Amino acid sequence: MKISMRISMVSQQASPLAVRGNTQGLHVAGLAAALCAQGHEVTVYSRRDDPAQPERMRAGAGYEMVCVPAGPEAELPADKVLAHMADFAGYLTREWESAPPDVVHAHFWSSGLAALLAARGTDLPVVQTFYGLGVVEARYEGSATGPAERVRLERLVGRNAVQVAAGCSDEVFELARLGLRRPRISIVPRGVEVDRFTPVGPRAGRDARQRILGVGCLAPRKGFATMISALPWVPETELVIAGGPALDGLAADPEAARLRELARRHGVADRVHLIGHIAREELPALYRSADLVVCTPWYEPFGLVPLEAMACGVPVVATAVGGLIDTVVDGVTGELVPPRRPDALAATLRRLLDEPAQREAYGIAGADRAHSRYSWDRVGTDMLRVYEQALGGRVPAPREPGQVPVGGTPLPS
């Protein structure tokens, strides 16, 4: 008989209520919804960063959302959140004393620290997901070592969590370098909304030129400069870059200005179109309008864009880094290229743009892989296995059907 679990998710810095440009928030929301759909009781705790937010509410997908009062009710950078860690952890301690969950799942290292502090002196098992490690981010940003304090805390969190859910194979190796034992690490990838991202549906408008598409926040490590630098060798093709601030705010964005200047220097300014932030509901149509979706970061712990493109049946060209090595099966769902190599990228793009049959084959295989391996239902099932390992054979405590979580009846979403 299937036993329902009480699951507390701690996502201190990334709330599912504010998912714009926030892949962690999207992941937490998707996972919580998938677990609720499988009959489990999920409560998500995030720091309250907006005075208009109610302290408790019920999300439409069924999980309870708790906005924890800890520090100013405003968005804070990660290095400022630690100052309010004690307040956040104290709130969790009080919650779990009155209604302990069966398992705690912390998202990002700061959430892991808060969860471990709150669970001290109890037998609550804490599962940790990192979303990238500080030492790796620093390495790919050109620094020989990571920020010492963050690396120390990540190692502390990783060694004290009962289980760690890594997003990809590459992260497993990095966690082992931090001193974590391999049996305590499981790979659970991020999921994709396969009901939203589908091969069939409307396409965004375009002209007769072939289109390559890049999607993501406007940050140097995303590698949009590599795409622009490759474009002179890929004639009669437009590059559309979606992400960053809204279209009317791009003029004030430093990275957008840098990319536009790079396009001008390469003589391709008329073929590079920065279109700013695109609403999530409009993304599938944009993906379907592309001949190829290109992802060229030099560091990416997982990468949601290739998954969304594959789910839409669009072939992907990606750099062979981090999670993209797992997501994109080279020669099956798309092709992998070395990072920061515009020449190699251009050669691959030219060849694939001249081979419509190959692109179609990649698109079909990509959609099949995304829908079978990365659906939220599958990812939720994989995560439940990690929770079961964390429980170590213990059976979750029974509860009455329809029992309301601590805090009373939540507000409607």
C-alpha positions in Angstrom: 0.0 0.0 0.0 1.3 3.4 -0.9 2.1 5.6 2.1 1.7 9.3 1.9 4.6 11.5 3.2 4.7 14.9 4.8 7.4 16.8 3.1 8.8 20.2 4.1 10.7 22.0 1.3 13.0 24.8 2.4 13.7 27.3 -0.4 14.8 30.3 1.5 16.1 32.5 -1.4 13.9 31.3 -4.3 10.2 31.3 -3.9 7.9 29.5 -6.3 5.7 32.6 -6.1 8.3 34.6 -8.0 9.7 32.4 -10.8 10.6 35.0 -13.4 14.2 34.3 -14.4 14.4 31.8 -11.4 15.0 28.2 -12.4 15.3 27.2 -8.8 11.8 28.6 -8.0 10.5 26.8 -11.1 12.1 23.5 -9.9 10.6 23.8 -6.4 7.2 24.6 -7.8 7.3 21.8 -10.3 8.5 19.2 -7.8 6.1 20.3 -5.1 3.2 20.0 -7.6 4.3 16.6 -8.8 4.5 15.2 -5.2 1.1 16.6 -4.4 -0.3 15.0 -7.5 1.1 11.7 -6.2 -0.8 12.1 -2.9 1.8 13.6 -0.6 1.5 16.6 1.6 4.0 19.3 0.8 4.8 22.6 2.5 7.3 25.1 0.9 9.0 27.6 3.1 10.6 30.7 1.5 11.7 34.0 3.1 9.0 36.7 2.8 10.3 39.4 0.5 7.1 41.2 -0.4 4.8 42.8 2.3 1.8 42.0 0.1 2.4 38.3 0.5 0.2 36.5 3.0 2.2 34.4 5.4 0.4 31.2 4.4 -1.5 30.2 1.3 -2.5 27.2 -0.7 -1.0 27.1 -4.2 -3.2 26.0 -7.1 -1.1 22.8 -7.5 -2.0 21.8 -3.9 1.1 22.5 -1.8 1.1 24.9 1.1 3.2 28.0 0.7 4.6 29.6 3.8 6.3 33.0 3.5 8.6 33.2 6.5 9.1 36.6 8.2 12.9 36.8 8.5 14.6 40.1 7.8 13.3 43.0 5.6 10.3 42.3 3.4 12.3 42.9 0.2 14.5 41.0 -2.2 18.0 40.5 -0.8 21.2 39.2 -2.4 22.5 35.8 -1.2 25.3 37.3 0.9 22.7 39.4 2.9 20.4 36.5 3.6 22.8 34.8 6.1 22.3 37.7 8.5 18.7 36.5 9.0 19.4 32.8 9.1 18.7 32.5 12.9 15.2 34.0 12.5 14.4 31.8 9.5 15.7 28.7 11.2 13.8 29.6 14.5 10.6 29.8 12.5 11.2 26.3 11.0 12.0 24.9 14.5 8.6 26.1 15.9 6.7 24.7 12.9 8.3 21.3 13.1 7.9 21.0 16.8 4.1 21.3 16.5 3.8 19.3 13.2 7.0 17.5 12.3 7.4 16.4 8.6 8.6 13.0 7.6 11.4 14.5 5.5 12.9 17.9 4.9 14.2 18.9 1.5 16.5 21.9 1.3 17.1 23.8 -1.9 20.4 25.6 -2.3 23.2 25.7 0.3 21.7 28.5 2.4 18.4 26.7 2.7 20.4 23.6 3.8 22.1 25.5 6.5 18.7 26.8 7.8 17.1 23.3 7.6 20.0 21.7 9.5 19.9 24.4 12.2 16.2 23.9 12.6 16.4 20.1 12.7 19.1 20.0 15.4 18.3 17.7 18.3 15.6 15.9 16.2 15.7 12.8 14.0 14.3 14.7 11.0 16.2 13.6 7.9 17.4 16.5 5.7 17.8 16.0 1.9 19.9 18.6 0.1 19.9 19.9 -3.5 22.6 22.5 -4.3 21.8 24.0 -7.8 25.5 24.4 -8.5 28.5 24.6 -6.2 30.4 27.8 -5.3 33.8 26.3 -6.0 32.7 25.3 -9.5 31.1 28.6 -10.3 34.3 30.4 -9.3 36.5 28.0 -11.4 34.5 28.7 -14.5 34.4 32.5 -13.8 38.2 32.5 -14.0 39.1 32.2 -10.3 41.4 29.4 -9.1 39.4 28.8 -5.9 35.9 29.3 -4.8 34.7 31.8 -2.2 36.1 30.3 0.9 33.2 30.8 3.3 30.6 29.5 0.8 32.7 26.4 0.0 33.1 25.7 3.7 29.4 26.0 4.3 28.5 23.8 1.3 30.9 21.1 2.6 29.3 21.4 6.0 25.8 21.1 4.6 26.7 18.3 2.3 28.3 16.2 5.0 25.4 16.7 7.5 22.5 16.1 5.1 21.3 12.5 5.1 21.1 12.4 1.3 22.1 14.8 -1.5 20.2 15.0 -4.8 22.6 16.1 -7.5 21.2 17.6 -10.7 23.7 15.8 -13.1 26.6 13.4 -13.3 29.1 16.3 -13.3 27.8 17.5 -10.0 28.4 14.0 -8.4 32.1 14.3 -9.1 32.3 17.8 -7.7 30.4 16.7 -4.5 32.9 13.8 -4.1 35.7 16.4 -4.3 34.1 18.1 -1.4 34.4 14.9 0.6 30.9 13.5 0.3 30.6 9.7 0.1 29.1 8.5 -3.2 26.4 6.2 -1.6 24.8 9.3 -0.1 24.5 11.0 -3.5 21.7 10.4 -6.0 21.1 12.0 -9.4 17.6 13.6 -9.7 17.4 15.9 -12.7 15.2 19.0 -13.1 11.9 18.5 -14.8 10.1 20.1 -17.6 6.4 20.9 -18.0 5.6 18.4 -20.8 2.0 19.6 -20.9 3.1 23.1 -21.8 6.2 22.4 -23.9 5.0 20.2 -26.7 5.9 19.7 -30.4 2.4 20.6 -31.6 1.2 24.2 -31.2 1.5 27.7 -32.5 4.8 29.2 -33.7 6.0 32.7 -33.2 6.3 34.8 -36.3 9.5 35.0 -38.3 10.8 35.9 -41.8 12.2 33.6 -44.5 15.7 33.5 -42.9 16.6 30.4 -40.9 16.5 31.1 -37.1 18.8 30.0 -34.3 17.5 30.8 -30.8 19.2 31.4 -27.5 17.3 31.8 -24.2 18.4 32.7 -20.8 19.5 35.5 -18.4 21.9 38.0 -19.9 25.0 36.9 -18.1 28.5 36.4 -19.6 28.7 32.8 -18.5 25.6 32.0 -20.6 27.8 32.3 -23.7 25.7 34.5 -25.9 28.9 36.2 -27.1 30.0 32.8 -28.5 26.8 32.7 -30.6 27.3 36.2 -31.9 31.0 35.5 -32.7 30.0 32.4 -34.7 27.3 34.2 -36.8 29.6 35.7 -39.4 30.4 32.1 -40.6 26.6 31.3 -40.7 25.2 33.4 -43.5 21.6 34.3 -44.1 20.6 33.2 -40.6 19.2 35.3 -37.7 20.0 34.9 -34.1 17.3 35.7 -31.6 18.2 36.0 -27.9 15.4 36.0 -25.4 16.0 36.9 -21.8 17.0 39.6 -19.4 14.8 42.6 -18.7 11.7 43.5 -20.7 12.3 44.8 -24.2 11.9 48.5 -23.1 14.6 48.0 -20.4 17.3 46.4 -22.6 18.9 49.8 -23.4 19.9 50.2 -19.8 21.2 46.6 -19.4 25.1 46.5 -19.5 25.3 42.9 -20.9 22.7 43.7 -23.6 24.8 46.7 -24.6 28.0 44.6 -24.7 26.3 42.0 -26.9 25.0 44.6 -29.3 28.4 46.2 -29.6 29.9 42.8 -30.2 27.4 42.2 -33.0 28.2 45.5 -34.5 32.0 44.8 -34.5 31.3 41.4 -36.2 29.1 43.0 -38.8 26.0 41.0 -37.9 24.0 43.6 -36.0 21.2 43.4 -38.5 20.9 39.6 -37.8 21.1 39.7 -34.0 17.8 40.4 -32.2 17.7 40.8 -28.5 14.0 40.6 -27.6 14.1 40.8 -23.8 12.1 38.8 -21.3 9.5 36.5 -22.7 6.5 35.4 -20.6 6.6 31.7 -19.8 3.4 31.0 -21.6 4.8 32.4 -24.8 8.1 30.4 -24.7 6.8 27.2 -26.5 5.7 29.2 -29.5 9.1 30.9 -29.6 11.0 27.6 -29.4 8.9 26.1 -32.2 9.8 29.0 -34.4 13.5 28.1 -34.4 15.4 25.8 -36.7 17.9 25.2 -33.9 18.1 26.2 -30.2 21.6 26.9 -29.1 22.9 26.8 -25.5 26.6 27.8 -25.2 27.4 28.5 -21.5 30.8 27.7 -20.2 29.2 26.7 -16.8 25.8 25.2 -16.4 24.9 23.0 -13.4 21.8 21.7 -15.2 20.2 23.8 -17.9 16.4 24.1 -18.4 16.5 25.6 -21.9 17.7 22.5 -23.8 14.9 20.5 -22.0 12.2 22.9 -23.0 13.4 23.0 -26.6 13.7 19.2 -26.8 10.1 18.9 -25.4 9.0 21.2 -28.2 10.6 18.9 -30.8 13.4 21.4 -31.6 17.0 20.1 -32.1 19.6 21.5 -29.7 23.3 22.5 -30.1 24.9 22.8 -26.7 28.3 23.1 -25.1 29.6 19.9 -23.5 29.6 21.3 -19.9 27.8 20.4 -16.6 24.3 19.2 -16.9 24.1 19.7 -20.6 26.2 16.5 -21.1 23.4 14.5 -19.5 20.5 16.3 -21.1 21.6 16.5 -24.7 22.5 13.1 -26.1 25.2 13.9 -28.7 24.2 12.6 -32.1 20.7 11.6 -30.9 18.8 14.6 -29.6 21.2 17.2 -30.8 25.0 17.9 -30.8 27.5 19.0 -28.3 30.4 21.4 -29.0 33.3 22.7 -26.9 32.7 25.8 -24.9 34.0 29.2 -26.0 34.8 28.0 -29.6 32.8 30.1 -32.1 34.6 28.3 -35.0 33.4 24.8 -33.8 29.9 26.2 -33.1 29.7 27.8 -36.6 30.7 24.6 -38.3 28.1 22.6 -36.5 25.4 25.2 -37.1 26.2 25.4 -40.9 26.0 21.7 -41.3 22.8 21.2 -39.4 21.0 24.1 -41.1 21.8 22.4 -44.4 20.4 19.0 -43.2 16.6 19.3 -42.5 16.2 15.6 -42.2 18.9 15.4 -39.5 17.2 18.3 -37.6 13.9 16.5 -37.8 15.4 13.3 -36.4 17.0 15.1 -33.5 13.7 16.9 -32.8 11.7 13.7 -32.7 14.3 12.0 -30.4 14.6 15.0 -28.2 10.8 15.2 -27.6 10.7 11.5 -26.8 13.6 11.9 -24.3 12.2 15.0 -22.6 8.7 13.6 -22.2 9.8 10.1 -21.0 12.8 11.0 -18.8 12.2 14.6 -17.6 8.5 14.8 -17.0 7.6 16.1 -13.5 5.8 12.8 -12.8 9.0 10.9 -13.4 11.2 13.4 -11.6 8.8 13.3 -8.6 9.0 9.5 -8.5 12.8 9.6 -8.6 12.9 12.1 -5.7 10.6 10.0 -3.6 13.1 7.2 -3.8 15.7 9.6 -2.4 13.3 10.5 0.5 12.8 6.8 1.2 16.5 6.3 1.4 16.7 9.3 3.8 14.1 7.7 6.0 16.2 4.6 6.2 13.3 2.1 6.3 11.2 4.2 8.7 7.5 4.3 7.9 5.9 7.8 7.7 3.5 8.4 10.6 -0.2 7.9 9.6 -2.6 10.9 9.5 -6.3 11.4 9.1 -7.5 11.8 5.5 -7.8 15.5 4.6 -5.9 16.6 7.6 -5.2 20.3 7.4 -1.4 21.2 7.9 -0.3 23.3 10.8 -1.5 26.9 10.4 -5.1 26.2 9.7 -6.9 26.4 6.4 -4.6 28.2 3.9 -5.8 31.1 1.8 -6.8 30.3 -1.8 -4.2 31.1 -4.4 
